[in-house]
């Protein structure tokens, strides 16, 4: 799933300059801004008005394509995408009729093909997705060769290098079709350059998009990277896309108060298209904080979600909600629904499915996990230290116990105890392989990299590449490959 998300980041390379047959006047700039704040209805009103005087114009077709891409990527409704696909391909043809001597021609065609690839991949259409990706790569490479200093194409080249350079083993057929290996370090360098260049007045309009791409990719490849869009002067409380990115950092840091405030602010923005994933994140954050109304937001997600992703995960969180309140019958109801409803295409859903196929972990361990997720690492130590024999009944319990201790020690910068606890966690072998087993290897690798014990770090990164068929497979493989490249 992560490789699909990385491909989708090319949507952020929208240009707002003028060149030959690709004008971007004041009205179109306004439409562009509305699209990338998910105010689709207002953007469509402007585009409809503009097209009365400018039919079959390349930039309006490009913007409409971007609007539909974002709508389908947010909604995750495969039937709606299939219905609209012909329209999107027609807009692509309009853009392809433009001036090929313009750098924007290569950017727009490349981006639109990559956006189509991202949607095809999102809905499991791997071979058609690969074909669109191949066409996108060709357009981007041609443009970069002819216009090496054109900033938007630099960003595209950066994302391409990162996405393809870190592709997991089970997507190798895709890279062989592309005939392209990618270069992680080059990709990150190009993305860093894009954020620096966007500080210049000439390219300042690209700042939000370039920062989004760089921060997302940097966080994805190294879990220890803590970058906030706020450090670049951007406010995630005013834009759902920025809120999505910032929510990843806030969840990692356990700052549930700020996360919930931000998501409520974004939900209150008038005229914004529903972003169901943010409602899912809000429900999860409120569950972590212990809010009584957490279940209402989780149920709201199930009602508004037009796709199938995160349904199992949401049902699992609802089972936690009722278990914490001693309502075991309702807990069991939602656990059974996890087994019956939704799909397991994304990591969160596969994790939920695997969890509900076995006996639940001890209640004390569930409470410790929620304390960890809310950043209360000292509390986790108080809840668990010296109590393994009292709490744990199953191998799953023992692994969760040591993993949660190890991650808490890591967050408290107690490297020695973190390594000891995570080493204890990987002694347990459970089939199918669990998230805790995999992440114990990942964080041991990161800790040994931090202490400059590079041989041990390499060993654990390589162990990760041997694992298969577990939740978050793609993202973890990317992190392992990025780690090995740093060691090289």
Protein Blocks (a to p, Z undefined) as FASTA:
>chain_A
ZZmmmmmmmmmmccfbdehjlccdfklmmmmmmmmnopaklmmmmmmmmmmmmghifklm
mmmmmmmmmmmmmnopaklmmmmmmmmmmmmmmmmmmcfkbmklmmmmmmmmmmmmmmmm
mnopaklmmmmmmmmmmmmmmmmmmmmmlmklmmmmmmmmmmmmmgcfklmmmmmmnopg
bjfklmmmmmmmmmmmmmpmklmmmmmmmmmmmmmmmmmmmmkbccdfklnopafklomk
lmmmmmmmmmmnopaklmmmmmmmmmmpghiacdfklmmmmmmmmmmnopaklmmmmmmm
mmmpmblghklmmmmmmmmmmmmnopaklmmmmmmmmmmgccdfbfklmmmmmmmmpccd
dfklmmmmmmmmnopamlmmmmmgoplmmmpmbfklmmmmmmmmmmmmmmnopaklmmmm
mmmmmmpccddddfklmmmmmmmmmmmmmnopaklmmmmmmmmmmpghiehklmmmmmmm
mmmmmmZZ
